[in-house]
Amino acid sequence: MEIVLKVYLILIFCLYILKEAFEYFIQYLNLRHMRKAGTAIPSEFEGKIDEGLLKRTQDYAADKTGFDFVSSIFGNIVTIVFIFGGLLNIYNSWIASLDLSFTISGWLFFLLLVYAGEVLSMPFSLYSTFKIENRYGFNTMTLGLWISDFAKSIIISTILMSLLTISGLWLIQWSPDYWWFWIWSFLFVFSIFIMYISPYVIEPLFNKFTHIEDESLKEKIIRLTEKAGIHASKILKIDASKRSRHTNAYFTGIGRTKRIVLYDTLLDGMSHDEIIAVLAHEIGHWKRKHLLKTLVVFEILSLIALYVSHRLIQGDFLLTLFNISTNTVFAKFVILGFIASILSLALQPIMNLFSRRHERQADRASYEFTRDADSMVSALVRLSKENLSNLYPHPLYVVLYYSHPPILERIRHIKKLQVS
């Protein structure tokens, strides 16, 4: 039996290494493809970018990939030491030795892990923000603002995770046989609650929201929303430029708290027609019920995952397999989460496939609302140019990582709508 367990453990370890190696290989293919195919300016960008900007785009992608590779290697080493090197066993035994109640022990167990993860990721976040993003002119954040954001995030994470963890562990004790269903129900209600309160409680902690001052633009937005049959309680501008020069627009909230939010960088860098085209795309998501569809799929998968977790933690197989000496459900959940991270690679392309389909539908909706393909195309060109987006991603990289179709594919799709 001991030999069989060792074989299983080695198999899981090898699967983890193969998964990570495969992802590194895909990243390498993406960079090589970009270097080989990205020497010519595509016709859609002629007159909009030059060879110097194209090279800068490639350098940005290469720097980000190199940084992701280093940070990922570090994360993998930490994971291997923690899961396979006995650190999980030591940590789990220490929590158990404190002789706290089940709920408090679990709360402390997971909270300290979250804190450890935040501390370990801090140097990488700082380097990404103040080195890479600075190098390419995107970062506008000060160190003081970064520290403030970090502190607020820790406080919010502590509050939310404490509420979720304590509630979940209480449900496990209250209903040992059906906790998987009750936790799923609680998480569903909680997520809807967060969607309601986030625009009023959480988001204002990080950004200032003000009404759009341009009355002409505001009138155009109102006409667009009325045409789409959508009522937004407010149309607001967010001071995103204090952190980054990247641009965006989005819907937030749900029901009566629904609002339209535009980055100030987008308002400053685009024409009214381009802004309306981008906003029409976001409205397209809402009209096609993409949020609802995604939520339904997520909830179904969550229910299945919780039920499978319930079945798998019934015995002590996981603890024996990973040499965990103290029997706790907390360690079992960590092991399950690790195994799920390996298996998720198979699900990732499927989820991204549906996401890219939603984006194409939203692009079509944008054209149907505005009948202005040129403005949407020019907005996409501008966004790509200003964000230094990779114009030539490798097809396998797109399948694995892209939630949106590549920019050239989107532009060509929109132009076909215009002539169809």
C-alpha positions in Angstrom: 0.0 0.0 0.0 2.8 2.4 0.8 4.4 1.8 -2.6 1.1 2.5 -4.3 0.7 5.8 -2.4 4.2 6.8 -3.4 3.4 6.1 -7.0 0.3 8.3 -6.8 2.2 11.1 -5.2 4.9 10.9 -7.8 2.2 10.9 -10.5 0.6 14.0 -9.1 4.0 15.7 -8.8 4.8 14.9 -12.4 1.5 16.1 -13.6 2.1 19.4 -11.8 5.5 19.8 -13.4 4.2 18.9 -16.8 1.4 21.4 -16.5 3.8 24.2 -15.6 6.3 23.2 -18.3 3.5 23.1 -20.9 2.4 26.7 -20.0 6.0 27.9 -20.1 6.4 26.3 -23.6 3.2 28.1 -24.8 4.6 31.4 -23.5 7.9 30.7 -25.4 5.9 29.9 -28.6 4.0 33.1 -28.2 7.1 35.2 -27.9 8.8 33.5 -30.9 5.7 33.8 -33.0 5.5 37.5 -32.2 9.1 38.1 -33.1 8.8 36.2 -36.4 5.3 37.4 -37.5 5.4 40.8 -36.0 7.9 42.5 -38.2 5.3 44.0 -40.5 2.7 46.5 -39.7 -0.8 45.1 -40.4 -2.9 47.0 -42.9 -5.5 47.8 -40.2 -2.7 49.8 -38.3 -1.0 51.5 -41.3 -0.6 55.2 -40.6 -1.5 54.6 -36.9 1.8 53.0 -35.7 5.3 52.9 -37.0 8.1 50.3 -36.7 9.4 51.9 -33.5 6.0 51.6 -31.8 5.7 48.0 -33.1 9.1 47.1 -31.5 8.1 48.8 -28.3 5.0 46.6 -28.2 7.1 43.5 -28.7 9.5 44.6 -26.0 6.6 45.2 -23.6 5.2 41.8 -24.2 8.7 40.2 -23.8 9.4 42.0 -20.5 6.0 41.0 -19.1 6.5 37.4 -20.2 10.0 37.3 -18.7 8.7 38.7 -15.4 5.7 36.3 -15.4 8.2 33.5 -15.9 10.4 34.5 -12.9 7.4 35.1 -10.6 5.8 31.8 -11.7 9.1 29.9 -11.0 9.2 31.4 -7.5 5.5 30.5 -6.9 6.1 27.0 -8.1 9.1 26.5 -5.7 7.0 27.8 -2.8 4.1 25.5 -3.8 6.4 22.4 -4.1 8.1 23.1 -0.7 4.7 23.7 1.0 2.8 20.7 -0.5 5.5 18.1 -1.1 8.3 19.3 1.2 6.4 18.8 4.5 5.7 22.4 5.3 1.9 21.8 5.0 2.2 19.0 7.5 4.2 21.2 9.9 1.8 24.1 9.6 -1.3 22.0 9.9 0.1 20.3 13.1 0.9 23.7 14.6 -2.6 25.0 14.0 -4.0 21.8 15.6 -1.7 22.1 18.6 -3.2 25.5 19.5 -6.3 23.6 20.6 -8.8 26.1 19.3 -12.4 25.4 18.3 -13.0 24.0 14.9 -14.3 27.2 13.4 -11.5 29.4 14.8 -8.8 26.9 13.9 -10.0 26.9 10.3 -10.4 30.7 10.2 -6.8 31.1 11.4 -5.5 28.4 9.1 -6.8 30.0 5.9 -6.3 33.6 7.0 -2.6 33.1 7.7 -2.1 31.4 4.4 -3.7 34.4 2.6 -1.4 36.8 4.5 1.6 34.7 3.6 0.6 34.8 -0.1 0.2 38.6 0.0 3.6 39.1 1.6 5.4 36.7 -0.8 3.7 38.4 -3.8 4.5 41.9 -2.6 8.0 42.3 -4.2 6.7 41.1 -7.5 3.8 43.5 -7.5 6.1 46.4 -6.7 8.5 45.4 -9.5 5.7 45.1 -12.0 4.2 48.4 -11.1 7.3 50.6 -10.5 9.7 49.0 -13.0 7.9 47.4 -16.0 4.8 49.7 -16.1 7.0 52.7 -15.4 9.4 51.7 -18.1 6.7 51.9 -20.7 4.9 55.0 -19.4 1.8 53.3 -17.9 2.3 53.7 -14.2 1.2 56.9 -12.5 0.9 55.4 -9.0 3.0 56.7 -6.2 4.5 54.5 -3.5 2.2 56.0 -0.9 -0.9 55.2 -3.0 0.4 51.6 -3.6 0.8 51.1 0.2 -2.6 52.6 0.8 -4.2 50.3 -1.7 -2.4 47.3 -0.3 -3.5 48.1 3.3 -7.1 48.6 2.1 -7.1 45.3 0.2 -5.7 43.4 3.2 -8.4 44.9 5.4 -11.2 44.1 3.0 -9.9 40.6 2.3 -9.7 39.9 6.0 -13.3 41.0 6.6 -14.7 39.1 3.6 -12.6 36.0 4.1 -13.4 35.9 7.8 -17.1 36.1 7.0 -16.9 33.4 4.4 -14.6 31.1 6.3 -16.4 31.2 9.6 -19.8 30.8 7.9 -18.6 27.9 5.8 -17.0 26.0 8.7 -20.1 26.5 10.8 -22.2 25.0 8.0 -19.8 22.0 7.9 -20.3 21.4 11.6 -24.1 22.1 11.4 -24.7 19.7 8.4 -21.9 17.2 8.0 -23.7 15.4 5.2 -25.1 18.3 3.2 -22.7 21.2 3.9 -21.7 21.2 0.2 -25.2 22.3 -0.7 -25.6 24.9 2.1 -22.2 26.4 1.4 -23.0 26.7 -2.3 -26.3 28.4 -1.4 -24.6 30.8 1.0 -21.9 31.7 -1.5 -24.5 32.3 -4.2 -26.5 34.7 -2.0 -23.2 36.3 -0.8 -22.0 37.0 -4.3 -25.2 38.7 -5.2 -25.0 40.8 -2.0 -21.5 41.9 -2.9 -22.6 42.9 -6.4 -25.2 45.2 -4.8 -23.0 46.8 -2.2 -19.7 47.0 -4.1 -20.5 50.2 -6.0 -21.4 52.0 -2.8 -19.1 50.4 -0.2 -16.0 48.9 -1.8 -15.2 50.7 -5.0 -15.3 54.2 -3.5 -12.5 53.1 -1.1 -10.1 53.0 -4.0 -11.4 55.5 -6.5 -13.3 58.8 -6.7 -16.5 58.7 -8.8 -17.8 61.9 -10.3 -20.6 62.8 -12.8 -19.5 63.3 -16.4 -19.2 67.0 -17.0 -19.5 66.9 -20.8 -23.2 67.4 -21.4 -23.0 66.5 -25.1 -21.4 63.2 -24.3 -23.8 62.5 -21.5 -26.8 63.1 -23.8 -25.4 60.7 -26.4 -24.9 58.0 -23.7 -28.4 58.5 -22.4 -29.8 58.1 -26.0 -27.7 54.9 -26.4 -28.9 53.4 -23.2 -32.5 54.2 -24.0 -32.2 52.7 -27.4 -30.8 49.5 -25.8 -33.6 49.5 -23.2 -31.2 49.7 -20.3 -31.6 52.1 -17.3 -28.4 52.9 -15.5 -28.9 54.9 -12.2 -25.7 56.9 -12.8 -23.2 57.6 -15.5 -19.9 58.3 -13.8 -16.2 59.0 -14.4 -13.5 57.2 -12.4 -10.1 58.8 -11.6 -8.2 55.8 -13.0 -5.3 58.1 -14.2 -4.0 58.3 -10.7 -2.9 54.7 -11.0 -2.4 53.9 -14.7 -2.7 55.3 -18.2 -4.6 52.2 -19.3 -8.2 52.8 -20.4 -11.5 51.0 -19.8 -15.3 51.3 -19.4 -17.6 49.0 -17.6 -20.9 48.4 -15.9 -21.0 47.8 -12.2 -23.7 46.9 -9.7 -26.9 45.0 -10.2 -30.6 46.0 -10.2 -31.1 49.5 -8.9 -27.4 49.9 -8.2 -26.4 49.4 -11.8 -24.2 52.2 -13.1 -22.0 53.0 -16.1 -18.4 53.9 -15.3 -15.9 55.4 -17.7 -12.2 55.8 -17.1 -11.0 59.4 -17.2 -8.2 58.2 -19.5 -10.7 56.9 -21.9 -12.7 60.2 -21.9 -9.5 62.2 -22.5 -8.1 60.0 -25.2 -11.1 59.2 -27.4 -13.7 61.0 -29.5 -17.4 60.9 -28.5 -18.2 58.4 -31.3 -15.4 56.1 -30.1 -16.5 56.3 -26.5 -20.1 55.5 -27.6 -18.9 52.5 -29.6 -16.9 51.1 -26.6 -19.9 51.7 -24.3 -22.2 50.0 -26.8 -19.9 47.0 -26.6 -20.4 46.9 -22.8 -24.1 47.3 -23.2 -24.0 44.4 -25.7 -22.8 42.2 -22.9 -25.7 43.2 -20.7 -28.3 42.8 -23.4 -27.0 39.4 -24.4 -27.1 38.4 -20.7 -23.5 37.3 -20.7 -23.1 38.1 -17.0 -26.1 35.9 -16.2 -24.9 33.1 -18.4 -21.4 33.2 -16.9 -22.9 33.2 -13.4 -25.1 30.2 -14.2 -22.1 28.2 -15.6 -20.0 29.2 -12.6 -22.6 28.2 -10.1 -23.1 24.8 -11.7 -19.4 24.1 -11.7 -19.1 25.4 -8.1 -21.9 23.0 -7.0 -20.2 20.1 -8.7 -16.8 21.0 -7.2 -18.3 21.3 -3.7 -20.1 18.0 -4.0 -16.9 16.2 -5.3 -15.0 17.9 -2.4 -17.5 16.5 0.0 -17.0 13.0 -1.3 -13.2 13.2 -1.4 -12.7 14.4 2.2 -14.8 11.6 3.7 -11.8 9.4 4.3 -8.2 10.0 5.1 -6.7 9.1 1.7 -5.6 12.6 0.9 -3.9 13.1 4.2 -2.1 9.7 4.0 -1.1 10.4 0.4 0.6 13.7 1.3 2.0 12.5 4.7 -0.2 14.8 6.8 0.1 13.5 10.4 -2.8 15.5 11.9 -6.3 14.9 10.6 -8.0 18.2 9.7 -10.4 19.1 7.0 -8.4 22.3 6.4 -5.4 20.4 5.1 -7.7 18.3 2.9 -9.2 21.4 1.3 -5.7 22.8 0.6 -4.7 19.5 -1.1 -7.9 19.5 -3.1 -7.3 23.1 -4.2 -3.8 22.1 -5.4 -5.1 19.1 -7.4 -7.9 21.3 -8.8 -5.3 23.8 -10.0 -3.7 21.1 -12.1 -7.0 19.8 -13.6 -8.2 23.4 -14.3 -5.8 23.6 -17.3 -8.2 21.4 -19.2 -11.2 23.6 -18.4 -9.4 26.9 -19.1 -9.5 26.8 -22.9 -13.3 25.9 -22.8 -14.1 28.9 -20.5 -12.0 31.2 -22.7 -13.7 29.9 -25.8 -17.1 30.9 -24.5 -15.7 34.3 -23.3 -14.3 35.0 -26.7 -17.7 34.1 -28.2 -19.4 36.6 -25.9 -16.9 39.3 -26.9 -17.7 38.8 -30.6 -21.4 38.9 -29.8 -20.8 42.2 -27.9 -18.9 43.6 -30.9 -21.9 42.7 -33.1 -24.3 44.3 -30.6 -22.2 47.5 -30.6 -22.5 47.7 -34.4 -26.3 47.0 -34.2 -26.8 49.8 -31.7 -24.6 52.4 -33.4 -24.3 51.4 -37.0 -20.8 52.9 -36.8 -18.2 50.2 -37.4 -15.5 52.9 -38.2 -15.7 54.3 -34.7 -15.5 50.9 -33.0 -12.5 50.0 -35.2 -10.7 53.2 -34.5 -11.4 52.8 -30.8 -9.9 49.3 -30.9 -6.9 50.5 -32.8 -6.4 53.3 -30.3 -6.8 51.0 -27.3 -4.3 48.5 -28.8 -1.8 51.3 -29.6 -2.1 52.9 -26.2 -1.9 49.6 -24.3 0.9 48.2 -26.4 -1.1 45.1 -27.1 0.5 42.2 -28.9 -0.8 42.2 -32.5 0.5 38.7 -33.3 -0.3 36.3 -30.5 0.3 32.6 -31.1 -3.0 30.6 -31.8 -2.3 28.2 -29.0 -1.6 31.1 -26.6 -5.0 32.6 -27.6 -6.7 29.3 -27.0 -5.2 28.9 -23.5 -5.2 32.5 -22.2 -7.2 35.0 -24.3 -10.7 35.9 -22.9 -11.0 38.3 -25.9 -10.3 37.6 -29.6 -7.0 39.0 -30.8 -7.3 42.6 -31.8 -6.9 42.0 -35.5 -9.5 39.3 -35.5 -12.0 41.7 -33.8 -11.3 44.5 -36.2 -11.8 42.2 -39.2 -15.0 40.8 -37.7 -16.4 44.3 -37.2 -15.6 45.3 -40.8 -17.4 42.3 -42.1 -20.5 43.4 -40.2 -20.3 46.7 -42.1 -20.4 45.1 -45.5 -22.8 42.2 -44.7 
